[in-house]
């Protein structure tokens, strides 16, 4: 698969995943009080149901394309501190793995019926912050050097 196709698939999947997280953290959290507990519970349930159908495919595309793109930089990744590019790419990959771990944790807790509001909030806020850093690193790899 061409690098252009990989980057395009990766970007579309990242937009879908990050967009969902941004929406939940920046929009939904902001309307929680005015909307009320029952209405919010209905909205969250509907969003969660839709996300459970879509996100596994989005995550599969996002991480598959990411792995294939990272493979092209395997020589750089073999020496993560040899260049600023390798260091930033390594950090980006570590954050992406952490996000995947959060996603798996949320799915596991949800499947067991143990995903509580505090877990939901913490996971979303943590993933939100990590996604912001990933986006910064994705651009910074090509512009930041030391």
C-alpha positions in Angstrom: 0.0 0.0 0.0 1.3 3.4 -0.9 2.4 5.9 1.8 -0.2 8.3 0.6 -3.0 5.7 1.1 -1.7 4.8 4.6 -1.5 8.4 5.7 -5.0 9.1 4.3 -6.5 6.1 6.1 -4.7 7.0 9.3 -5.8 10.6 9.2 -9.5 9.7 8.5 -9.5 7.2 11.4 -7.7 9.7 13.6 -10.2 12.4 12.8 -13.1 10.0 13.6 -11.5 8.7 16.9 -10.1 12.1 18.1 -13.3 13.9 17.0 -15.4 11.6 19.1 -13.2 12.1 22.1 -13.1 15.9 21.6 -16.9 16.0 21.3 -17.4 13.9 24.4 -14.9 15.9 26.5 -15.5 19.5 25.2 -19.2 19.4 24.2 -21.0 16.7 26.3 -19.3 17.5 29.6 -20.3 21.2 29.0 -24.0 20.4 28.7 -24.2 17.9 31.6 -25.7 20.3 34.2 -28.1 22.2 31.9 -29.5 19.1 30.3 -30.1 17.1 33.5 -29.2 13.7 34.7 -31.9 11.6 32.9 -31.5 13.3 29.5 -27.7 13.1 29.8 -27.9 9.4 30.6 -30.1 8.8 27.5 -27.7 10.8 25.3 -24.6 8.9 26.7 -26.3 5.6 26.2 -27.1 6.3 22.6 -23.6 7.6 21.9 -22.0 4.7 23.6 -24.1 2.2 21.6 -23.2 3.9 18.3 -19.5 4.1 19.3 -19.4 0.4 20.2 -20.4 -0.4 16.6 -18.0 2.0 14.9 -14.9 2.4 17.0 -13.6 -1.2 16.7 -13.3 -0.7 12.9 -11.9 2.9 13.4 -9.3 1.7 15.9 -8.4 -1.3 13.6 -7.8 1.1 10.7 -6.0 3.7 12.8 -3.6 1.3 14.4 -3.0 -0.9 11.3 -2.1 2.1 9.2 0.0 3.5 12.0 1.9 0.2 12.4 2.5 0.1 8.6 3.7 3.7 8.6 5.9 3.1 11.6 7.4 0.1 9.8 8.8 2.5 7.2 10.8 4.2 10.0 11.9 1.0 11.7 15.6 2.0 11.3 14.9 5.3 13.2 12.9 3.5 15.8 15.7 1.1 16.4 17.6 4.0 17.9 15.0 6.2 19.6 17.4 8.7 21.0 19.6 9.1 17.9 17.6 12.0 16.5 14.8 14.3 17.4 12.5 12.7 14.8 13.1 9.2 16.3 12.5 10.4 19.9 9.3 12.3 19.0 8.0 9.3 16.9 8.8 6.9 19.8 6.9 9.2 22.2 4.0 9.3 19.8 3.9 5.5 19.6 4.0 5.2 23.3 1.1 7.6 23.7 -0.8 5.8 21.0 -0.3 2.5 22.9 -1.5 4.2 26.1 -4.6 5.4 24.3 -5.2 1.8 23.1 -4.8 0.6 26.6 -7.4 3.1 27.8 -9.7 2.0 25.1 -9.4 -1.6 26.0 -9.9 -0.8 29.6 -13.1 1.1 28.9 -14.4 -1.7 26.7 -13.5 -4.3 29.4 -15.1 -2.3 32.2 -18.2 -1.7 30.1 -18.6 -5.4 29.2 -18.3 -6.3 32.8 -20.8 -3.6 33.8 -18.2 -1.9 35.9 -17.7 1.3 33.9 -18.8 4.0 36.3 -19.1 7.7 35.7 -15.8 8.5 37.4 -14.0 5.9 35.2 -15.7 7.3 32.1 -14.6 10.8 32.9 -11.1 9.9 33.8 -10.5 7.8 30.7 -12.0 10.4 28.4 -9.9 13.2 30.0 -6.8 11.1 29.9 -7.3 10.1 26.3 -8.2 13.7 25.3 -4.8 14.9 26.8 -2.9 12.2 25.1 -4.5 12.8 21.7 -3.6 16.5 22.0 0.0 15.4 22.6 -0.1 12.9 19.8 -1.3 15.5 17.3 1.4 17.9 18.5 4.1 15.2 18.1 2.8 14.1 14.7 3.5 17.6 13.4 6.5 18.3 15.6 8.4 15.2 14.3 8.8 17.1 11.0 9.5 20.6 12.4 11.2 20.3 15.8 14.8 19.3 15.9 17.6 19.5 18.4 
